[in-house]
Amino acid sequence: MAYIVIALCFGLAGGIVGKVKGSSFLIWFLIAALIPVIGLLAALFYRFETKEPRQRCPGCKRLLPISDAICHHCGTEQVFPDQPIPSQESVRRGMSSG
């Protein structure tokens, strides 16, 4: 019973950290709950998805992280763009300082 409580607490913490970093709450909840200490550390050291530059898919015109090699929506292979689209965070920062 104690392990279940500990796993749920670590799962909630990992899920919240993952969500704050722009990722899926459910995925990080499961990782942190199944592997309590290591899962939470993985969520803490995971990159901020909102800080990553983006690119536009030539097939379906959706915005994707620049690190994606294939569009997860239409399956089009991505080419590294000459001019990446700024990250969501840098756009927000630019709007609030102007």
Jmol script that loads the backbone (N, CA, C; Angstrom):
load data "model"
ATOM      1  N   MET A   1       0.817  -1.189   0.000  1.00  0.00           N
ATOM      2  CA  MET A   1       0.000   0.000   0.000  1.00  0.00           C
ATOM      3  C   MET A   1       0.867   1.263   0.000  1.00  0.00           C
ATOM      4  N   ALA A   2       1.955   1.220   0.759  1.00  0.00           N
ATOM      5  CA  ALA A   2       2.836   2.390   0.823  1.00  0.00           C
ATOM      6  C   ALA A   2       3.470   2.664  -0.539  1.00  0.00           C
ATOM      7  N   TYR A   3       3.817   1.603  -1.269  1.00  0.00           N
ATOM      8  CA  TYR A   3       4.410   1.783  -2.596  1.00  0.00           C
ATOM      9  C   TYR A   3       3.428   2.467  -3.548  1.00  0.00           C
ATOM     10  N   ILE A   4       2.162   2.125  -3.446  1.00  0.00           N
ATOM     11  CA  ILE A   4       1.150   2.734  -4.315  1.00  0.00           C
ATOM     12  C   ILE A   4       1.029   4.225  -4.046  1.00  0.00           C
ATOM     13  N   VAL A   5       1.043   4.611  -2.789  1.00  0.00           N
ATOM     14  CA  VAL A   5       0.976   6.037  -2.429  1.00  0.00           C
ATOM     15  C   VAL A   5       2.203   6.767  -2.942  1.00  0.00           C
ATOM     16  N   ILE A   6       3.379   6.176  -2.753  1.00  0.00           N
ATOM     17  CA  ILE A   6       4.614   6.794  -3.233  1.00  0.00           C
ATOM     18  C   ILE A   6       4.593   6.895  -4.755  1.00  0.00           C
ATOM     19  N   ALA A   7       4.178   5.849  -5.443  1.00  0.00           N
ATOM     20  CA  ALA A   7       4.123   5.864  -6.904  1.00  0.00           C
ATOM     21  C   ALA A   7       3.148   6.921  -7.408  1.00  0.00           C
ATOM     22  N   LEU A   8       1.994   7.069  -6.764  1.00  0.00           N
ATOM     23  CA  LEU A   8       1.028   8.093  -7.162  1.00  0.00           C
ATOM     24  C   LEU A   8       1.579   9.504  -6.957  1.00  0.00           C
ATOM     25  N   CYS A   9       2.268   9.717  -5.840  1.00  0.00           N
ATOM     26  CA  CYS A   9       2.863  11.043  -5.579  1.00  0.00           C
ATOM     27  C   CYS A   9       3.930  11.374  -6.618  1.00  0.00           C
ATOM     28  N   PHE A  10       4.816  10.433  -6.893  1.00  0.00           N
ATOM     29  CA  PHE A  10       5.840  10.662  -7.918  1.00  0.00           C
ATOM     30  C   PHE A  10       5.192  10.822  -9.295  1.00  0.00           C
ATOM     31  N   GLY A  11       4.140  10.043  -9.555  1.00  0.00           N
ATOM     32  CA  GLY A  11       3.439  10.150 -10.827  1.00  0.00           C
ATOM     33  C   GLY A  11       2.822  11.525 -11.017  1.00  0.00           C
ATOM     34  N   LEU A  12       2.171  12.043  -9.987  1.00  0.00           N
ATOM     35  CA  LEU A  12       1.596  13.388 -10.071  1.00  0.00           C
ATOM     36  C   LEU A  12       2.673  14.444 -10.280  1.00  0.00           C
ATOM     37  N   ALA A  13       3.769  14.323  -9.537  1.00  0.00           N
ATOM     38  CA  ALA A  13       4.858  15.293  -9.686  1.00  0.00           C
ATOM     39  C   ALA A  13       5.444  15.228 -11.090  1.00  0.00           C
ATOM     40  N   GLY A  14       5.686  14.030 -11.597  1.00  0.00           N
ATOM     41  CA  GLY A  14       6.227  13.881 -12.952  1.00  0.00           C
ATOM     42  C   GLY A  14       5.263  14.388 -14.012  1.00  0.00           C
ATOM     43  N   GLY A  15       3.976  14.130 -13.831  1.00  0.00           N
ATOM     44  CA  GLY A  15       2.977  14.606 -14.776  1.00  0.00           C
ATOM     45  C   GLY A  15       2.885  16.117 -14.811  1.00  0.00           C
ATOM     46  N   ILE A  16       2.945  16.734 -13.650  1.00  0.00           N
ATOM     47  CA  ILE A  16       2.882  18.200 -13.582  1.00  0.00           C
ATOM     48  C   ILE A  16       4.118  18.817 -14.215  1.00  0.00           C
ATOM     49  N   VAL A  17       5.288  18.274 -13.920  1.00  0.00           N
ATOM     50  CA  VAL A  17       6.525  18.790 -14.524  1.00  0.00           C
ATOM     51  C   VAL A  17       6.479  18.637 -16.037  1.00  0.00           C
ATOM     52  N   GLY A  18       6.040  17.481 -16.515  1.00  0.00           N
ATOM     53  CA  GLY A  18       5.933  17.257 -17.959  1.00  0.00           C
ATOM     54  C   GLY A  18       4.971  18.226 -18.616  1.00  0.00           C
ATOM     55  N   LYS A  19       3.837  18.483 -17.985  1.00  0.00           N
ATOM     56  CA  LYS A  19       2.843  19.407 -18.538  1.00  0.00           C
ATOM     57  C   LYS A  19       3.377  20.835 -18.576  1.00  0.00           C
ATOM     58  N   VAL A  20       4.083  21.248 -17.538  1.00  0.00           N
ATOM     59  CA  VAL A  20       4.673  22.590 -17.500  1.00  0.00           C
ATOM     60  C   VAL A  20       5.691  22.763 -18.624  1.00  0.00           C
ATOM     61  N   LYS A  21       6.387  21.694 -18.966  1.00  0.00           N
ATOM     62  CA  LYS A  21       7.393  21.759 -20.026  1.00  0.00           C
ATOM     63  C   LYS A  21       6.795  21.590 -21.410  1.00  0.00           C
ATOM     64  N   GLY A  22       5.468  21.486 -21.513  1.00  0.00           N
ATOM     65  CA  GLY A  22       4.803  21.435 -22.808  1.00  0.00           C
ATOM     66  C   GLY A  22       4.579  20.041 -23.344  1.00  0.00           C
ATOM     67  N   SER A  23       4.760  19.031 -22.525  1.00  0.00           N
ATOM     68  CA  SER A  23       4.592  17.655 -22.967  1.00  0.00           C
ATOM     69  C   SER A  23       3.297  17.084 -22.400  1.00  0.00           C
ATOM     70  N   SER A  24       3.086  15.798 -22.560  1.00  0.00           N
ATOM     71  CA  SER A  24       1.860  15.148 -22.118  1.00  0.00           C
ATOM     72  C   SER A  24       1.892  14.826 -20.625  1.00  0.00           C
ATOM     73  N   PHE A  25       0.842  15.230 -19.904  1.00  0.00           N
ATOM     74  CA  PHE A  25       0.728  14.911 -18.484  1.00  0.00           C
ATOM     75  C   PHE A  25       0.647  13.405 -18.284  1.00  0.00           C
ATOM     76  N   LEU A  26      -0.186  12.747 -19.082  1.00  0.00           N
ATOM     77  CA  LEU A  26      -0.421  11.316 -18.902  1.00  0.00           C
ATOM     78  C   LEU A  26       0.847  10.490 -19.106  1.00  0.00           C
ATOM     79  N   ILE A  27       1.596  10.797 -20.141  1.00  0.00           N
ATOM     80  CA  ILE A  27       2.823  10.037 -20.399  1.00  0.00           C
ATOM     81  C   ILE A  27       3.811  10.192 -19.255  1.00  0.00           C
ATOM     82  N   TRP A  28       4.038  11.425 -18.806  1.00  0.00           N
ATOM     83  CA  TRP A  28       4.990  11.638 -17.714  1.00  0.00           C
ATOM     84  C   TRP A  28       4.459  11.113 -16.389  1.00  0.00           C
ATOM     85  N   PHE A  29       3.132  11.125 -16.189  1.00  0.00           N
ATOM     86  CA  PHE A  29       2.555  10.523 -14.993  1.00  0.00           C
ATOM     87  C   PHE A  29       2.875   9.028 -14.955  1.00  0.00           C
ATOM     88  N   LEU A  30       2.663   8.358 -16.082  1.00  0.00           N
ATOM     89  CA  LEU A  30       2.924   6.915 -16.133  1.00  0.00           C
ATOM     90  C   LEU A  30       4.398   6.587 -15.942  1.00  0.00           C
ATOM     91  N   ILE A  31       5.276   7.354 -16.585  1.00  0.00           N
ATOM     92  CA  ILE A  31       6.713   7.100 -16.453  1.00  0.00           C
ATOM     93  C   ILE A  31       7.151   7.291 -15.008  1.00  0.00           C
ATOM     94  N   ALA A  32       6.742   8.420 -14.400  1.00  0.00           N
ATOM     95  CA  ALA A  32       7.171   8.711 -13.030  1.00  0.00           C
ATOM     96  C   ALA A  32       6.521   7.775 -12.013  1.00  0.00           C
ATOM     97  N   ALA A  33       5.326   7.271 -12.299  1.00  0.00           N
ATOM     98  CA  ALA A  33       4.669   6.355 -11.361  1.00  0.00           C
ATOM     99  C   ALA A  33       5.262   4.948 -11.450  1.00  0.00           C
ATOM    100  N   LEU A  34       5.625   4.517 -12.656  1.00  0.00           N
ATOM    101  CA  LEU A  34       6.176   3.174 -12.814  1.00  0.00           C
ATOM    102  C   LEU A  34       7.623   3.072 -12.348  1.00  0.00           C
ATOM    103  N   ILE A  35       8.385   4.146 -12.537  1.00  0.00           N
ATOM    104  CA  ILE A  35       9.789   4.180 -12.102  1.00  0.00           C
ATOM    105  C   ILE A  35       9.954   5.453 -11.260  1.00  0.00           C
ATOM    106  N   PRO A  36       9.530   5.433  -9.997  1.00  0.00           N
ATOM    107  CA  PRO A  36       9.355   6.664  -9.232  1.00  0.00           C
ATOM    108  C   PRO A  36      10.497   7.684  -9.265  1.00  0.00           C
ATOM    109  N   VAL A  37      11.652   7.387  -8.784  1.00  0.00           N
ATOM    110  CA  VAL A  37      12.703   8.414  -8.684  1.00  0.00           C
ATOM    111  C   VAL A  37      13.276   8.734 -10.064  1.00  0.00           C
ATOM    112  N   ILE A  38      13.596   7.725 -10.822  1.00  0.00           N
ATOM    113  CA  ILE A  38      14.199   7.934 -12.140  1.00  0.00           C
ATOM    114  C   ILE A  38      13.217   8.611 -13.093  1.00  0.00           C
ATOM    115  N   GLY A  39      11.941   8.254 -13.032  1.00  0.00           N
ATOM    116  CA  GLY A  39      10.932   8.871 -13.883  1.00  0.00           C
ATOM    117  C   GLY A  39      10.762  10.352 -13.608  1.00  0.00           C
ATOM    118  N   LEU A  40      10.783  10.742 -12.335  1.00  0.00           N
ATOM    119  CA  LEU A  40      10.677  12.161 -11.985  1.00  0.00           C
ATOM    120  C   LEU A  40      11.920  12.917 -12.429  1.00  0.00           C
ATOM    121  N   LEU A  41      13.094  12.315 -12.247  1.00  0.00           N
ATOM    122  CA  LEU A  41      14.325  12.964 -12.716  1.00  0.00           C
ATOM    123  C   LEU A  41      14.325  13.128 -14.231  1.00  0.00           C
ATOM    124  N   ALA A  42      13.818  12.136 -14.941  1.00  0.00           N
ATOM    125  CA  ALA A  42      13.730  12.237 -16.406  1.00  0.00           C
ATOM    126  C   ALA A  42      12.816  13.391 -16.810  1.00  0.00           C
ATOM    127  N   ALA A  43      11.704  13.553 -16.114  1.00  0.00           N
ATOM    128  CA  ALA A  43      10.787  14.663 -16.407  1.00  0.00           C
ATOM    129  C   ALA A  43      11.450  16.003 -16.113  1.00  0.00           C
ATOM    130  N   LEU A  44      12.219  16.070 -15.043  1.00  0.00           N
ATOM    131  CA  LEU A  44      12.895  17.329 -14.693  1.00  0.00           C
ATOM    132  C   LEU A  44      13.953  17.713 -15.715  1.00  0.00           C
ATOM    133  N   PHE A  45      14.677  16.722 -16.247  1.00  0.00           N
ATOM    134  CA  PHE A  45      15.752  17.010 -17.198  1.00  0.00           C
ATOM    135  C   PHE A  45      15.298  17.016 -18.651  1.00  0.00           C
ATOM    136  N   TYR A  46      14.024  16.720 -18.903  1.00  0.00           N
ATOM    137  CA  TYR A  46      13.482  16.735 -20.260  1.00  0.00           C
ATOM    138  C   TYR A  46      13.432  18.171 -20.775  1.00  0.00           C
ATOM    139  N   ARG A  47      13.584  18.338 -22.084  1.00  0.00           N
ATOM    140  CA  ARG A  47      13.641  19.682 -22.656  1.00  0.00           C
ATOM    141  C   ARG A  47      12.276  20.370 -22.594  1.00  0.00           C
ATOM    142  N   PHE A  48      12.313  21.693 -22.621  1.00  0.00           N
ATOM    143  CA  PHE A  48      11.093  22.488 -22.720  1.00  0.00           C
ATOM    144  C   PHE A  48      10.678  22.493 -24.183  1.00  0.00           C
ATOM    145  N   GLU A  49       9.534  21.916 -24.507  1.00  0.00           N
ATOM    146  CA  GLU A  49       9.090  21.877 -25.895  1.00  0.00           C
ATOM    147  C   GLU A  49       8.679  23.246 -26.405  1.00  0.00           C
ATOM    148  N   THR A  50       8.339  24.162 -25.501  1.00  0.00           N
ATOM    149  CA  THR A  50       7.947  25.503 -25.932  1.00  0.00           C
ATOM    150  C   THR A  50       9.152  26.348 -26.323  1.00  0.00           C
ATOM    151  N   LYS A  51      10.367  25.919 -25.963  1.00  0.00           N
ATOM    152  CA  LYS A  51      11.583  26.670 -26.310  1.00  0.00           C
ATOM    153  C   LYS A  51      12.184  26.230 -27.646  1.00  0.00           C
ATOM    154  N   GLU A  52      11.663  25.152 -28.214  1.00  0.00           N
ATOM    155  CA  GLU A  52      12.240  24.586 -29.431  1.00  0.00           C
ATOM    156  C   GLU A  52      11.742  25.339 -30.673  1.00  0.00           C
ATOM    157  N   PRO A  53      12.650  25.728 -31.585  1.00  0.00           N
ATOM    158  CA  PRO A  53      12.209  26.366 -32.833  1.00  0.00           C
ATOM    159  C   PRO A  53      11.316  25.416 -33.629  1.00  0.00           C
ATOM    160  N   ARG A  54      10.504  25.986 -34.506  1.00  0.00           N
ATOM    161  CA  ARG A  54       9.542  25.179 -35.254  1.00  0.00           C
ATOM    162  C   ARG A  54       9.750  25.337 -36.759  1.00  0.00           C
ATOM    163  N   GLN A  55       9.093  24.481 -37.506  1.00  0.00           N
ATOM    164  CA  GLN A  55       9.103  24.541 -38.973  1.00  0.00           C
ATOM    165  C   GLN A  55       7.695  24.232 -39.468  1.00  0.00           C
ATOM    166  N   ARG A  56       7.375  24.666 -40.653  1.00  0.00           N
ATOM    167  CA  ARG A  56       6.063  24.403 -41.239  1.00  0.00           C
ATOM    168  C   ARG A  56       6.181  23.215 -42.188  1.00  0.00           C
ATOM    169  N   CYS A  57       5.283  22.250 -42.048  1.00  0.00           N
ATOM    170  CA  CYS A  57       5.274  21.072 -42.912  1.00  0.00           C
ATOM    171  C   CYS A  57       4.875  21.490 -44.322  1.00  0.00           C
ATOM    172  N   PRO A  58       5.656  21.079 -45.342  1.00  0.00           N
ATOM    173  CA  PRO A  58       5.287  21.436 -46.708  1.00  0.00           C
ATOM    174  C   PRO A  58       4.028  20.707 -47.194  1.00  0.00           C
ATOM    175  N   GLY A  59       3.683  19.600 -46.565  1.00  0.00           N
ATOM    176  CA  GLY A  59       2.522  18.828 -46.995  1.00  0.00           C
ATOM    177  C   GLY A  59       1.209  19.360 -46.443  1.00  0.00           C
ATOM    178  N   CYS A  60       1.121  19.463 -45.108  1.00  0.00           N
ATOM    179  CA  CYS A  60      -0.148  19.842 -44.487  1.00  0.00           C
ATOM    180  C   CYS A  60      -0.113  21.226 -43.847  1.00  0.00           C
ATOM    181  N   LYS A  61       1.030  21.890 -43.883  1.00  0.00           N
ATOM    182  CA  LYS A  61       1.202  23.265 -43.375  1.00  0.00           C
ATOM    183  C   LYS A  61       1.062  23.397 -41.859  1.00  0.00           C
ATOM    184  N   ARG A  62       1.182  22.301 -41.119  1.00  0.00           N
ATOM    185  CA  ARG A  62       1.139  22.372 -39.651  1.00  0.00           C
ATOM    186  C   ARG A  62       2.502  22.781 -39.118  1.00  0.00           C
ATOM    187  N   LEU A  63       2.500  23.406 -37.929  1.00  0.00           N
ATOM    188  CA  LEU A  63       3.762  23.745 -37.271  1.00  0.00           C
ATOM    189  C   LEU A  63       4.273  22.535 -36.511  1.00  0.00           C
ATOM    190  N   LEU A  64       5.548  22.216 -36.717  1.00  0.00           N
ATOM    191  CA  LEU A  64       6.177  21.063 -36.079  1.00  0.00           C
ATOM    192  C   LEU A  64       7.466  21.502 -35.403  1.00  0.00           C
ATOM    193  N   PRO A  65       7.907  20.777 -34.377  1.00  0.00           N
ATOM    194  CA  PRO A  65       9.239  21.045 -33.838  1.00  0.00           C
ATOM    195  C   PRO A  65      10.291  20.842 -34.923  1.00  0.00           C
ATOM    196  N   ILE A  66      11.341  21.632 -34.883  1.00  0.00           N
ATOM    197  CA  ILE A  66      12.366  21.572 -35.933  1.00  0.00           C
ATOM    198  C   ILE A  66      13.099  20.236 -35.919  1.00  0.00           C
ATOM    199  N   SER A  67      13.053  19.518 -34.809  1.00  0.00           N
ATOM    200  CA  SER A  67      13.744  18.232 -34.711  1.00  0.00           C
ATOM    201  C   SER A  67      12.974  17.083 -35.357  1.00  0.00           C
ATOM    202  N   ASP A  68      11.700  17.284 -35.706  1.00  0.00           N
ATOM    203  CA  ASP A  68      10.922  16.213 -36.332  1.00  0.00           C
ATOM    204  C   ASP A  68      11.410  15.968 -37.757  1.00  0.00           C
ATOM    205  N   ALA A  69      11.679  14.721 -38.085  1.00  0.00           N
ATOM    206  CA  ALA A  69      12.133  14.368 -39.431  1.00  0.00           C
ATOM    207  C   ALA A  69      10.955  14.042 -40.344  1.00  0.00           C
ATOM    208  N   ILE A  70       9.848  13.591 -39.741  1.00  0.00           N
ATOM    209  CA  ILE A  70       8.651  13.242 -40.506  1.00  0.00           C
ATOM    210  C   ILE A  70       7.444  13.850 -39.802  1.00  0.00           C
ATOM    211  N   CYS A  71       6.532  14.407 -40.575  1.00  0.00           N
ATOM    212  CA  CYS A  71       5.307  14.993 -40.018  1.00  0.00           C
ATOM    213  C   CYS A  71       4.451  13.878 -39.423  1.00  0.00           C
ATOM    214  N   HIS A  72       4.059  14.031 -38.179  1.00  0.00           N
ATOM    215  CA  HIS A  72       3.254  13.007 -37.520  1.00  0.00           C
ATOM    216  C   HIS A  72       1.814  13.017 -38.003  1.00  0.00           C
ATOM    217  N   HIS A  73       1.415  14.062 -38.730  1.00  0.00           N
ATOM    218  CA  HIS A  73       0.037  14.144 -39.215  1.00  0.00           C
ATOM    219  C   HIS A  73      -0.125  13.560 -40.626  1.00  0.00           C
ATOM    220  N   CYS A  74       0.728  14.026 -41.566  1.00  0.00           N
ATOM    221  CA  CYS A  74       0.551  13.591 -42.958  1.00  0.00           C
ATOM    222  C   CYS A  74       1.652  12.649 -43.453  1.00  0.00           C
ATOM    223  N   GLY A  75       2.736  12.494 -42.699  1.00  0.00           N
ATOM    224  CA  GLY A  75       3.801  11.576 -43.080  1.00  0.00           C
ATOM    225  C   GLY A  75       4.826  12.137 -44.041  1.00  0.00           C
ATOM    226  N   THR A  76       4.768  13.446 -44.324  1.00  0.00           N
ATOM    227  CA  THR A  76       5.718  14.070 -45.239  1.00  0.00           C
ATOM    228  C   THR A  76       7.086  14.179 -44.586  1.00  0.00           C
ATOM    229  N   GLU A  77       8.131  13.827 -45.316  1.00  0.00           N
ATOM    230  CA  GLU A  77       9.489  13.957 -44.808  1.00  0.00           C
ATOM    231  C   GLU A  77       9.856  15.436 -44.747  1.00  0.00           C
ATOM    232  N   GLN A  78      10.465  15.843 -43.647  1.00  0.00           N
ATOM    233  CA  GLN A  78      10.793  17.252 -43.429  1.00  0.00           C
ATOM    234  C   GLN A  78      12.226  17.546 -43.872  1.00  0.00           C
ATOM    235  N   VAL A  79      12.423  18.735 -44.402  1.00  0.00           N
ATOM    236  CA  VAL A  79      13.739  19.219 -44.787  1.00  0.00           C
ATOM    237  C   VAL A  79      14.097  20.325 -43.803  1.00  0.00           C
ATOM    238  N   PHE A  80      15.352  20.382 -43.383  1.00  0.00           N
ATOM    239  CA  PHE A  80      15.750  21.409 -42.428  1.00  0.00           C
ATOM    240  C   PHE A  80      15.570  22.781 -43.081  1.00  0.00           C
ATOM    241  N   PRO A  81      14.777  23.672 -42.466  1.00  0.00           N
ATOM    242  CA  PRO A  81      14.468  24.960 -43.100  1.00  0.00           C
ATOM    243  C   PRO A  81      15.633  25.940 -43.029  1.00  0.00           C
ATOM    244  N   ASP A  82      15.689  26.851 -44.024  1.00  0.00           N
ATOM    245  CA  ASP A  82      16.692  27.922 -44.000  1.00  0.00           C
ATOM    246  C   ASP A  82      16.375  28.906 -42.886  1.00  0.00           C
ATOM    247  N   GLN A  83      15.102  29.221 -42.707  1.00  0.00           N
ATOM    248  CA  GLN A  83      14.652  30.156 -41.681  1.00  0.00           C
ATOM    249  C   GLN A  83      13.656  29.451 -40.755  1.00  0.00           C
ATOM    250  N   PRO A  84      14.105  28.947 -39.595  1.00  0.00           N
ATOM    251  CA  PRO A  84      13.144  28.312 -38.680  1.00  0.00           C
ATOM    252  C   PRO A  84      12.201  29.356 -38.085  1.00  0.00           C
ATOM    253  N   ILE A  85      11.023  28.915 -37.726  1.00  0.00           N
ATOM    254  CA  ILE A  85      10.041  29.771 -37.077  1.00  0.00           C
ATOM    255  C   ILE A  85      10.429  29.859 -35.602  1.00  0.00           C
ATOM    256  N   PRO A  86      10.412  31.056 -35.014  1.00  0.00           N
ATOM    257  CA  PRO A  86      10.817  31.182 -33.601  1.00  0.00           C
ATOM    258  C   PRO A  86       9.939  30.324 -32.691  1.00  0.00           C
ATOM    259  N   SER A  87      10.500  29.967 -31.542  1.00  0.00           N
ATOM    260  CA  SER A  87       9.768  29.150 -30.578  1.00  0.00           C
ATOM    261  C   SER A  87       8.596  29.941 -30.007  1.00  0.00           C
ATOM    262  N   GLN A  88       7.640  29.234 -29.433  1.00  0.00           N
ATOM    263  CA  GLN A  88       6.478  29.868 -28.832  1.00  0.00           C
ATOM    264  C   GLN A  88       6.893  30.796 -27.706  1.00  0.00           C
ATOM    265  N   GLU A  89       7.896  30.394 -26.937  1.00  0.00           N
ATOM    266  CA  GLU A  89       8.333  31.191 -25.801  1.00  0.00           C
ATOM    267  C   GLU A  89       8.963  32.502 -26.246  1.00  0.00           C
ATOM    268  N   SER A  90       9.796  32.464 -27.297  1.00  0.00           N
ATOM    269  CA  SER A  90      10.445  33.691 -27.745  1.00  0.00           C
ATOM    270  C   SER A  90       9.424  34.643 -28.379  1.00  0.00           C
ATOM    271  N   VAL A  91       8.376  34.102 -28.998  1.00  0.00           N
ATOM    272  CA  VAL A  91       7.321  34.953 -29.540  1.00  0.00           C
ATOM    273  C   VAL A  91       6.574  35.636 -28.406  1.00  0.00           C
ATOM    274  N   ARG A  92       6.245  34.884 -27.348  1.00  0.00           N
ATOM    275  CA  ARG A  92       5.561  35.461 -26.195  1.00  0.00           C
ATOM    276  C   ARG A  92       6.420  36.520 -25.518  1.00  0.00           C
ATOM    277  N   ARG A  93       7.728  36.227 -25.373  1.00  0.00           N
ATOM    278  CA  ARG A  93       8.631  37.170 -24.740  1.00  0.00           C
ATOM    279  C   ARG A  93       8.724  38.465 -25.543  1.00  0.00           C
ATOM    280  N   GLY A  94       8.774  38.338 -26.868  1.00  0.00           N
ATOM    281  CA  GLY A  94       8.861  39.511 -27.737  1.00  0.00           C
ATOM    282  C   GLY A  94       7.613  40.361 -27.669  1.00  0.00           C
ATOM    283  N   MET A  95       6.438  39.733 -27.530  1.00  0.00           N
ATOM    284  CA  MET A  95       5.193  40.479 -27.443  1.00  0.00           C
ATOM    285  C   MET A  95       5.067  41.201 -26.126  1.00  0.00           C
ATOM    286  N   SER A  96       5.528  40.582 -25.026  1.00  0.00           N
ATOM    287  CA  SER A  96       5.376  41.205 -23.722  1.00  0.00           C
ATOM    288  C   SER A  96       6.381  42.328 -23.496  1.00  0.00           C
ATOM    289  N   SER A  97       7.539  42.297 -24.191  1.00  0.00           N
ATOM    290  CA  SER A  97       8.523  43.356 -23.986  1.00  0.00           C
ATOM    291  C   SER A  97       8.278  44.539 -24.912  1.00  0.00           C
ATOM    292  N   GLY A  98       7.449  44.381 -25.960  1.00  0.00           N
ATOM    293  CA  GLY A  98       7.219  45.432 -26.935  1.00  0.00           C
ATOM    294  C   GLY A  98       6.062  46.241 -26.582  1.00  0.00           C
TER     295      GLY A  98
END
end "model"
wireframe off; spacefill off
backbone 0.3
color backbone group
